[in-house]
Amino acid sequence: MNLNPDQFAFLNRQLAALIADGVPLEGALRETARDLSGPLQSELRALESDLSQGIPLDQAIQKRRLPELYIRLVRAGAAGGDLGSALNTAADHFEETARLRRRTGSALTYPAIVLVVGIGLSFITHYINTAGVAANETLFGVATPDNATGLPWLLGAATYIPRVLGTLLTIALLLFIVPVTRRWLFWKLPGFRDAHLSQVAASLGLLTSRDCPLPEAVRIVRQLEAQSPAGAELTLWESRLSSGSQRLSDITRSDSSRFPPLFHWLILSAGERLPDGFARAARHYRERARYRFDLLIHGLLPISILVLGLFFVVNFLPVFVSMSIMLDTLGME
């Protein structure tokens, strides 16, 4: 089930606050579900119904279509008698996920605007150029000279620009619509890859901090990352764990370029305190992602303005040249 991270984080904040105020979990679920809609509301109501029938929380939540990482956190919190803290921890995680998604969207906004506006300008000016030439010949009997200086090249550019931009837009849409290619592309781009590494480390840190065994934590996160390069790397970790490897350095050693050496070093630097190592890696790559996204966003704004200006000049210059030729031809007559 696809969840809105902001909505899910707010939901868990509400649940934690109600539980802290002494409201039973069943009542807290019933109250928070009233303001929701769709599959999430159905899942919460089903969970509340199971709890009302006396089914233990760890069994009831296991049947729900919720993120496995979240289910594991809630079960660990319930087992340790600290459900409110577990819910707040989950809220922190999903809030950070939402923040990274917003930064990712902001970084992609300017290129998308330039591409769409450029295509629109190109089609509009191509239509104006074509209609203008036809009107000159029909209304005024003025034919556009074939040897007009610069005009054939400009008209050719105005003709091919919409096709080129349309092809680029189609390729971009295909890359982002298909989950496999989208994840692969994000893994290759600076900033986006840092954000992804931060999420992987944060998920592993959350699970291991709640006494989840490392093999189970790796399995859960590997399933979440099944279609990304991180999933392939975690599959190697899982195979090493299943083969009996005990040393963390052997389990997380880098046999590929999927996880950078710094990622492994940050994890190993905490020694036996495995959750601290994952948390350290998550913080480091989260800050790197924020820094690179800020640079990207601030750098793309002036570049986008320049590119839009270039689109304007290249597309509208043939219109002015064509009008100038028409006026010169009419003046000579």
Secondary structure, 3 states (H helix, E strand, C coil): CCCCHHHHHHHHHHHHHHHHCCCCHHHHHHHHHCCCCHHHHHHHHHHHHHHHCCCCHHHHHHHCCCCHHHHHHHHHHHHCCCHHHHHHHHHHHHHHHHHHHHHHHHHHHHHHHHHHHHHHHHHHHHHHHHHHHHHHHHHHCCCCCCCCCCHHHHHHHHHHHHHHHHHHHHHHHHHHHCHHHHHHHHHHCCCHHHHHHHHHHHHHHHHHHCCCCHHHHHHHHHHHCCCCHHHHHHHHHHHHHHCCCCCHHHHCCCCCCCCCHHHHHHHHCCCCCHHHHHHHHHHHHHHHHHHHHHHHHHHHHHHHHHHHHHHHHHHHHHHHHHHHHHHHHHHHC
